[in-house]
Structure formats: C-alpha cells, structure tokens
Amino acid sequence: MRTAIILVGGEAKRAEGREKYFFLHEGKTFLSRLLDSLVPVVDEVILVARNPEQCIRFKDYENIFCVTDIRTGIGPIGGIHAGVLAAKGENVFISGCDMPFVCREIVNQLFSRINGYDAIIPAWNDEKFEPLHAVYKRDALLQYLVSHESLSLRAMIRSLYTYYINVDEFRKVDPNLRTFMNINKVEDLSTLNKL
C-alpha cells in the first residue's frame, strides 16, 4: 500500500503568513494540483496540519484524511512524525504543500525503486537533496523518529539506508524539473503566474 503525506502546517513566514496550499496557479490551488498528481498513484492521502482548526479548511476535499501535529513547534519533522503514525501504507511519499508541479510519473518511479532501501531521495549533487519530494519506508521513519535528537531533515535521511537518484534521471519526463519547484514567497507566485 502507498501513502502520500502532504505537510500543510508550516507557518508560511516567507509567504507573509498566507496559506501556500491555497495559492492559485491557472485557476487551481496548489493543493488541488498536488492531489491531481498524487491520487492516481497512491492508496491514501494524509494532510498534516498544525491544529484541528486548520484541518477544517480541508473538509470539502474528498478522499483525504487530515491529522495534526502531535509534537508541535519542531518544523517538518513534527509533521512527518504525525503523518507516518497515521499512514497505513508501508511506503510513503512526503511532500510540502508549496509544490504545484509534482509529476505523477516521477512519484511513481520513486515508489517503484524503494525495494531494499529505507528512502529514495532525489539529489542535485552531494549536498543538495529533495527530502520533501521523496519516498520512505514507513517502519524506517518510525524507528528514526522514536529517538532522534536533530530536527534536521538532512540528519534524518543520512541516518537511513538511502538511495540517492540524480535529478537528471527525471528529465526524460520533466525536462525542466518543475516537479521540484517550490513557491515560498508571494513574489515567487506573482512571477510564476506571469510566466
């Protein structure tokens, strides 16, 4: 079984406090675009919000399950922890909510290559990775999250038995690698919508 976990609970400081998952591009919210890509290749979608009030914002979306951070104030690690605890799938794709162009075919490739590894992480080079556009073994993440000290995603993926895939391998299906584009600021959204 495959699960997609989308982290929606960030504080959006760089986006002037606006909710990035509801940013619009070509008439569709970022969240709707993500769901269009992920629903066909997973068995369940879990949104991780910061609190129950935020979960209410997603009540009109069908076939998704919203959970809240259990360990609050610790950034993406807290969201991953809550999402993985709720996940039923043995393999999970984890994404931020600010990635409107996640490519279904690439997500499918990541899932298909997880065998024997704890994580499949796209990498630009030896230092730059995409931990929030990656597939993980649920059990390996749970084991790490029980006793970790660092809140760094880099520390997390380095502690796992990880296979790094150079992003250039994905250019056949996504020549400009838009799948990894994330929109952090309102100005980025304005630029994107002008393109």
N, C-alpha and C positions, 0 to 999 in steps of 0.2 A: 504494500500500500504506500502511496505517495502523499505527502502533505506539503502544502505551501504555507509558510508563515510570513505575514507582512507586518512589519513594525510601523505602527501609526502613532505611537505615544510620545514621540520626541517633542521638545519644547519649541522647535522651529525658531530659534533665536535669530538665525540669519535670514529668515523669511518674514521678519517683522511680526512674529507671533501668529502669522496666518497658517491655516491648516493646509499643508502641501498636498495632501491626498485629494483635496477638492480643487486644486489648481486646474484650470481648463486649458486644453490644447485641442484646437479644431473641434470644439463643441463637446468634448468628452472630458470628464475628470480623470486625473492621473489614476485614481483608484479603479475606475471603470476600465481604463486601458490595461492596467495590470491584471484585472480579473479576466478580461477577454483573452489575454495571453496564457494565464495560468490554469484556468478552469478546465480547458481541454486536455491538460497533461497531468493533472493531479486528481486525487480522490477526495480531498478536503482542503478547504482554505480557512486558515485561522488568522484573524487580525488581533494584534496585541496592542491594547490601548493603555493609557496611563491610569484611567479610573472608570467606574461604571457610567459616569455622566458622558464621557467621551464615547463609550460603546453605543449609547443611544443614537448617536449620529449615523450609525450604520444599519439601523433597524430595517430600512427599506431595501437593503441588498439581500437577494436570495442566495441560499446555499453557502453562506459563510457563517462562521462562528467567531464571536468576539470574546476575548478574555482580557483580563487586566494584569498589570504588573503585580507580582507578589512581593518582590524585593524592589522597592521604589528608589528613585534617585541615583541609580547606578548606570544609566545610559543603556545602550543597546544590549549589553549583557543581561540586564534585568528583563528586557523584552524577550530575548532569546530563551531565557530560563522559563518564563511563563508559557511561551508558545510551545516549547518542547515538552513541557509537562502535560499540556493539553493535547498534543498531537497523537494520533493513532497510527500514523504511518511509520514504518521503520526507517524510511529515508525522507528527509525534509529539505525543501528548497527555502532559503531565507532571503528576504528582500526588504529593502527600505521602501517607503511609500512615495519617494520622490523620483522614481524611475519610470517614466511614462512609456518607454520603448522596449521594455523587456521582451526578448524574442523567444517565442514558444519553442522553436526548433532548437535553440541553444539550451534552454532549460531541459528539454527532452534529452539532449546529448549528455548534459551533466548527470542526470539521473541514470542514464544507461552506462555510465563509466564508473559509478561508485563502488562496484563489486570489489571487495577486498580492501577498501580504504575506509578511513573514518570521515574523510572530507575530500571533495573535488572543488578546488578553488581556481578560478581564472586569475592569471597573473600577467602583468605588463612587463615585469622584469623581476630581478631577485629581491627587490624591496617594495614594489607596488602591487597590491593584491586587491581582489574584489570579494571580501568575506561576506558582504551583503548582496551577493549575486552568486550564490554557491549552494551546493548540495552536501548535506551531512548525514551521517548515521545517527539516528536519534539516541541510541544507547551510549554511543561515544560522547555525545554532547552532555547527556545527563550525568555521566560519570565525571566529566570535567567540571561541570557546574556545581557538583556537590561540595567540592573542596578547593576551588580556585582562589587565588589571592589577588591576581591582577584583574582589572576591569577592561583591559585592552583586548580587542578582537585579534590583534596580531599575536599576542601571547596565547590566546585560545587556539588559533589554527596551528601555531608552532608546536603546541603540546599534543596535537592529534597526529595520527598516521595519515598525512595529507599528500594528495597528488595534485600538483600544480599544472594547469593547462595554459600554455601561452595563448593570449587572446587572439593572436594572428590566425590560429586554427579556426576561428569562428568567422573570418572574413568571407568565406565562401557563401554563407547565408546572410551575413550582415556586414557588407563591405566597409561601412563607416563606423562599425562597432557602437551604434547608437544604443544597443541593449544596455551598455554600461553607463549611459549618460544619466546623471542625476541633477536635479534642479534644486539648488539650495536657497537662492535668493530671488526676490521679486524681480530684480533686474534681469536675472537669467531667464525668467519666464517671459518677460517682455521681449527679450532678444529672440527667444525660441519662437514666439508667436509671430514675430516679424519675418522670420526666415521663410 
